[in-house]
Amino acid sequence: MSRLTGMQRRDLLKDFLDQKVLDDHLPMERYKVKEVLENENKENAAKFSTEQYRAVTRTWDKEHYLEIEEEEPLPLEDVIEYNESSYGKVVMVKDSLTGVCYARK
């Protein structure tokens, strides 16, 4: 339960425990979050759907695009910002959980 408690939403923890949802169930699809939090308001379910990715990152399959929610936090830290050109700016970013570096344009 360390991931659930680390999300700073201890007020929702009882709902997860009542449904027997533990850390290894994360990340959960939005519909499942709504089922677990049926007694809470929709705002809490939407917030949890995005905030769970602070505790558990998505898997990023090679050669596939990653669809994320607009409000979803990215677990990336800026490492080096390269010179900006007419094509845009490139930044080396590091996945804060795995340490793997990527280029972000």
PyMOL CGO cylinders between C-alpha atoms (Angstrom):
from pymol import cmd
from pymol.cgo import CYLINDER

trace = [
    CYLINDER, 0.00, 0.00, 0.00, 3.02, 2.27, -0.05, 0.3, 1, 1, 1, 1, 1, 1,
    CYLINDER, 3.02, 2.27, -0.05, 2.21, 3.64, -3.51, 0.3, 1, 1, 1, 1, 1, 1,
    CYLINDER, 2.21, 3.64, -3.51, -1.39, 4.41, -2.61, 0.3, 1, 1, 1, 1, 1, 1,
    CYLINDER, -1.39, 4.41, -2.61, -0.40, 6.11, 0.61, 0.3, 1, 1, 1, 1, 1, 1,
    CYLINDER, -0.40, 6.11, 0.61, 2.39, 7.99, -1.14, 0.3, 1, 1, 1, 1, 1, 1,
    CYLINDER, 2.39, 7.99, -1.14, -0.12, 9.65, -3.46, 0.3, 1, 1, 1, 1, 1, 1,
    CYLINDER, -0.12, 9.65, -3.46, -1.22, 11.94, -0.62, 0.3, 1, 1, 1, 1, 1, 1,
    CYLINDER, -1.22, 11.94, -0.62, -4.84, 10.81, -0.81, 0.3, 1, 1, 1, 1, 1, 1,
    CYLINDER, -4.84, 10.81, -0.81, -5.16, 8.86, 2.41, 0.3, 1, 1, 1, 1, 1, 1,
    CYLINDER, -5.16, 8.86, 2.41, -8.81, 9.90, 2.50, 0.3, 1, 1, 1, 1, 1, 1,
    CYLINDER, -8.81, 9.90, 2.50, -9.44, 7.57, -0.48, 0.3, 1, 1, 1, 1, 1, 1,
    CYLINDER, -9.44, 7.57, -0.48, -7.43, 4.65, 0.88, 0.3, 1, 1, 1, 1, 1, 1,
    CYLINDER, -7.43, 4.65, 0.88, -10.41, 3.02, 2.64, 0.3, 1, 1, 1, 1, 1, 1,
    CYLINDER, -10.41, 3.02, 2.64, -12.30, 2.79, -0.67, 0.3, 1, 1, 1, 1, 1, 1,
    CYLINDER, -12.30, 2.79, -0.67, -9.39, 0.93, -2.25, 0.3, 1, 1, 1, 1, 1, 1,
    CYLINDER, -9.39, 0.93, -2.25, -8.96, -1.40, 0.71, 0.3, 1, 1, 1, 1, 1, 1,
    CYLINDER, -8.96, -1.40, 0.71, -12.70, -2.18, 0.75, 0.3, 1, 1, 1, 1, 1, 1,
    CYLINDER, -12.70, -2.18, 0.75, -12.43, -3.23, -2.92, 0.3, 1, 1, 1, 1, 1, 1,
    CYLINDER, -12.43, -3.23, -2.92, -9.22, -5.20, -2.20, 0.3, 1, 1, 1, 1, 1, 1,
    CYLINDER, -9.22, -5.20, -2.20, -7.22, -2.99, -4.55, 0.3, 1, 1, 1, 1, 1, 1,
    CYLINDER, -7.22, -2.99, -4.55, -3.51, -2.99, -3.69, 0.3, 1, 1, 1, 1, 1, 1,
    CYLINDER, -3.51, -2.99, -3.69, -0.34, -1.50, -5.19, 0.3, 1, 1, 1, 1, 1, 1,
    CYLINDER, -0.34, -1.50, -5.19, 0.05, -4.34, -7.68, 0.3, 1, 1, 1, 1, 1, 1,
    CYLINDER, 0.05, -4.34, -7.68, -3.29, -3.33, -9.27, 0.3, 1, 1, 1, 1, 1, 1,
    CYLINDER, -3.29, -3.33, -9.27, -1.83, 0.02, -10.33, 0.3, 1, 1, 1, 1, 1, 1,
    CYLINDER, -1.83, 0.02, -10.33, -2.08, 1.60, -12.80, 0.3, 1, 1, 1, 1, 1, 1,
    CYLINDER, -2.08, 1.60, -12.80, -5.82, 1.09, -13.26, 0.3, 1, 1, 1, 1, 1, 1,
    CYLINDER, -5.82, 1.09, -13.26, -8.00, 1.99, -16.20, 0.3, 1, 1, 1, 1, 1, 1,
    CYLINDER, -8.00, 1.99, -16.20, -10.28, 5.00, -15.65, 0.3, 1, 1, 1, 1, 1, 1,
    CYLINDER, -10.28, 5.00, -15.65, -13.45, 2.86, -15.61, 0.3, 1, 1, 1, 1, 1, 1,
    CYLINDER, -13.45, 2.86, -15.61, -12.01, 0.70, -12.78, 0.3, 1, 1, 1, 1, 1, 1,
    CYLINDER, -12.01, 0.70, -12.78, -11.08, 3.77, -10.75, 0.3, 1, 1, 1, 1, 1, 1,
    CYLINDER, -11.08, 3.77, -10.75, -14.67, 4.99, -11.08, 0.3, 1, 1, 1, 1, 1, 1,
    CYLINDER, -14.67, 4.99, -11.08, -15.92, 1.60, -9.82, 0.3, 1, 1, 1, 1, 1, 1,
    CYLINDER, -15.92, 1.60, -9.82, -13.65, 1.70, -6.78, 0.3, 1, 1, 1, 1, 1, 1,
    CYLINDER, -13.65, 1.70, -6.78, -14.48, 5.31, -5.98, 0.3, 1, 1, 1, 1, 1, 1,
    CYLINDER, -14.48, 5.31, -5.98, -18.21, 5.05, -6.66, 0.3, 1, 1, 1, 1, 1, 1,
    CYLINDER, -18.21, 5.05, -6.66, -19.00, 6.61, -3.27, 0.3, 1, 1, 1, 1, 1, 1,
    CYLINDER, -19.00, 6.61, -3.27, -16.73, 9.59, -3.98, 0.3, 1, 1, 1, 1, 1, 1,
    CYLINDER, -16.73, 9.59, -3.98, -17.33, 12.38, -6.44, 0.3, 1, 1, 1, 1, 1, 1,
    CYLINDER, -17.33, 12.38, -6.44, -16.25, 12.19, -10.09, 0.3, 1, 1, 1, 1, 1, 1,
    CYLINDER, -16.25, 12.19, -10.09, -13.54, 14.78, -9.52, 0.3, 1, 1, 1, 1, 1, 1,
    CYLINDER, -13.54, 14.78, -9.52, -11.72, 12.42, -7.12, 0.3, 1, 1, 1, 1, 1, 1,
    CYLINDER, -11.72, 12.42, -7.12, -11.89, 9.58, -9.66, 0.3, 1, 1, 1, 1, 1, 1,
    CYLINDER, -11.89, 9.58, -9.66, -10.54, 11.79, -12.44, 0.3, 1, 1, 1, 1, 1, 1,
    CYLINDER, -10.54, 11.79, -12.44, -7.79, 13.14, -10.19, 0.3, 1, 1, 1, 1, 1, 1,
    CYLINDER, -7.79, 13.14, -10.19, -6.74, 9.65, -9.10, 0.3, 1, 1, 1, 1, 1, 1,
    CYLINDER, -6.74, 9.65, -9.10, -6.76, 8.38, -12.70, 0.3, 1, 1, 1, 1, 1, 1,
    CYLINDER, -6.76, 8.38, -12.70, -4.04, 10.86, -13.55, 0.3, 1, 1, 1, 1, 1, 1,
    CYLINDER, -4.04, 10.86, -13.55, -2.18, 11.02, -10.23, 0.3, 1, 1, 1, 1, 1, 1,
    CYLINDER, -2.18, 11.02, -10.23, -1.60, 7.26, -10.12, 0.3, 1, 1, 1, 1, 1, 1,
    CYLINDER, -1.60, 7.26, -10.12, 1.09, 7.73, -12.75, 0.3, 1, 1, 1, 1, 1, 1,
    CYLINDER, 1.09, 7.73, -12.75, 3.21, 9.61, -10.23, 0.3, 1, 1, 1, 1, 1, 1,
    CYLINDER, 3.21, 9.61, -10.23, 3.45, 6.34, -8.30, 0.3, 1, 1, 1, 1, 1, 1,
    CYLINDER, 3.45, 6.34, -8.30, 3.56, 3.90, -11.23, 0.3, 1, 1, 1, 1, 1, 1,
    CYLINDER, 3.56, 3.90, -11.23, 4.75, 4.92, -14.65, 0.3, 1, 1, 1, 1, 1, 1,
    CYLINDER, 4.75, 4.92, -14.65, 3.18, 3.71, -17.84, 0.3, 1, 1, 1, 1, 1, 1,
    CYLINDER, 3.18, 3.71, -17.84, 5.06, 1.24, -19.97, 0.3, 1, 1, 1, 1, 1, 1,
    CYLINDER, 5.06, 1.24, -19.97, 6.33, 2.92, -23.12, 0.3, 1, 1, 1, 1, 1, 1,
    CYLINDER, 6.33, 2.92, -23.12, 6.42, 0.39, -25.93, 0.3, 1, 1, 1, 1, 1, 1,
    CYLINDER, 6.42, 0.39, -25.93, 9.06, 1.05, -28.55, 0.3, 1, 1, 1, 1, 1, 1,
    CYLINDER, 9.06, 1.05, -28.55, 7.80, 2.45, -31.84, 0.3, 1, 1, 1, 1, 1, 1,
    CYLINDER, 7.80, 2.45, -31.84, 4.35, 3.27, -30.44, 0.3, 1, 1, 1, 1, 1, 1,
    CYLINDER, 4.35, 3.27, -30.44, 2.84, 6.56, -29.43, 0.3, 1, 1, 1, 1, 1, 1,
    CYLINDER, 2.84, 6.56, -29.43, 1.79, 6.99, -25.83, 0.3, 1, 1, 1, 1, 1, 1,
    CYLINDER, 1.79, 6.99, -25.83, -1.68, 8.38, -25.25, 0.3, 1, 1, 1, 1, 1, 1,
    CYLINDER, -1.68, 8.38, -25.25, -1.88, 10.39, -22.04, 0.3, 1, 1, 1, 1, 1, 1,
    CYLINDER, -1.88, 10.39, -22.04, -4.55, 12.45, -20.37, 0.3, 1, 1, 1, 1, 1, 1,
    CYLINDER, -4.55, 12.45, -20.37, -4.13, 16.21, -20.59, 0.3, 1, 1, 1, 1, 1, 1,
    CYLINDER, -4.13, 16.21, -20.59, -3.84, 16.51, -16.80, 0.3, 1, 1, 1, 1, 1, 1,
    CYLINDER, -3.84, 16.51, -16.80, -1.51, 13.53, -16.43, 0.3, 1, 1, 1, 1, 1, 1,
    CYLINDER, -1.51, 13.53, -16.43, 1.90, 14.31, -14.97, 0.3, 1, 1, 1, 1, 1, 1,
    CYLINDER, 1.90, 14.31, -14.97, 4.90, 13.07, -16.90, 0.3, 1, 1, 1, 1, 1, 1,
    CYLINDER, 4.90, 13.07, -16.90, 7.61, 11.39, -14.84, 0.3, 1, 1, 1, 1, 1, 1,
    CYLINDER, 7.61, 11.39, -14.84, 10.33, 13.26, -16.74, 0.3, 1, 1, 1, 1, 1, 1,
    CYLINDER, 10.33, 13.26, -16.74, 13.04, 15.57, -15.48, 0.3, 1, 1, 1, 1, 1, 1,
    CYLINDER, 13.04, 15.57, -15.48, 14.81, 18.06, -17.75, 0.3, 1, 1, 1, 1, 1, 1,
    CYLINDER, 14.81, 18.06, -17.75, 18.53, 17.24, -17.96, 0.3, 1, 1, 1, 1, 1, 1,
    CYLINDER, 18.53, 17.24, -17.96, 19.99, 19.40, -20.75, 0.3, 1, 1, 1, 1, 1, 1,
    CYLINDER, 19.99, 19.40, -20.75, 18.33, 22.01, -22.93, 0.3, 1, 1, 1, 1, 1, 1,
    CYLINDER, 18.33, 22.01, -22.93, 19.90, 22.23, -26.38, 0.3, 1, 1, 1, 1, 1, 1,
    CYLINDER, 19.90, 22.23, -26.38, 19.94, 25.34, -28.55, 0.3, 1, 1, 1, 1, 1, 1,
    CYLINDER, 19.94, 25.34, -28.55, 16.57, 26.35, -29.93, 0.3, 1, 1, 1, 1, 1, 1,
    CYLINDER, 16.57, 26.35, -29.93, 16.27, 26.51, -33.71, 0.3, 1, 1, 1, 1, 1, 1,
    CYLINDER, 16.27, 26.51, -33.71, 13.57, 27.42, -36.19, 0.3, 1, 1, 1, 1, 1, 1,
    CYLINDER, 13.57, 27.42, -36.19, 12.33, 23.83, -35.86, 0.3, 1, 1, 1, 1, 1, 1,
    CYLINDER, 12.33, 23.83, -35.86, 11.84, 24.09, -32.10, 0.3, 1, 1, 1, 1, 1, 1,
    CYLINDER, 11.84, 24.09, -32.10, 13.69, 23.23, -28.93, 0.3, 1, 1, 1, 1, 1, 1,
    CYLINDER, 13.69, 23.23, -28.93, 15.17, 19.85, -27.98, 0.3, 1, 1, 1, 1, 1, 1,
    CYLINDER, 15.17, 19.85, -27.98, 15.59, 18.85, -24.36, 0.3, 1, 1, 1, 1, 1, 1,
    CYLINDER, 15.59, 18.85, -24.36, 17.20, 15.72, -22.97, 0.3, 1, 1, 1, 1, 1, 1,
    CYLINDER, 17.20, 15.72, -22.97, 14.85, 14.36, -20.31, 0.3, 1, 1, 1, 1, 1, 1,
    CYLINDER, 14.85, 14.36, -20.31, 15.28, 11.53, -17.84, 0.3, 1, 1, 1, 1, 1, 1,
    CYLINDER, 15.28, 11.53, -17.84, 12.55, 9.18, -16.65, 0.3, 1, 1, 1, 1, 1, 1,
    CYLINDER, 12.55, 9.18, -16.65, 12.56, 9.87, -12.91, 0.3, 1, 1, 1, 1, 1, 1,
    CYLINDER, 12.56, 9.87, -12.91, 11.79, 6.25, -12.01, 0.3, 1, 1, 1, 1, 1, 1,
    CYLINDER, 11.79, 6.25, -12.01, 13.93, 4.26, -14.47, 0.3, 1, 1, 1, 1, 1, 1,
    CYLINDER, 13.93, 4.26, -14.47, 16.74, 6.72, -15.18, 0.3, 1, 1, 1, 1, 1, 1,
    CYLINDER, 16.74, 6.72, -15.18, 16.40, 6.21, -18.96, 0.3, 1, 1, 1, 1, 1, 1,
    CYLINDER, 16.40, 6.21, -18.96, 17.03, 9.36, -21.04, 0.3, 1, 1, 1, 1, 1, 1,
    CYLINDER, 17.03, 9.36, -21.04, 14.94, 10.51, -24.00, 0.3, 1, 1, 1, 1, 1, 1,
    CYLINDER, 14.94, 10.51, -24.00, 14.92, 13.47, -26.35, 0.3, 1, 1, 1, 1, 1, 1,
    CYLINDER, 14.92, 13.47, -26.35, 11.84, 15.71, -26.12, 0.3, 1, 1, 1, 1, 1, 1,
    CYLINDER, 11.84, 15.71, -26.12, 11.09, 18.18, -28.87, 0.3, 1, 1, 1, 1, 1, 1,
]
cmd.load_cgo(trace, "trace")
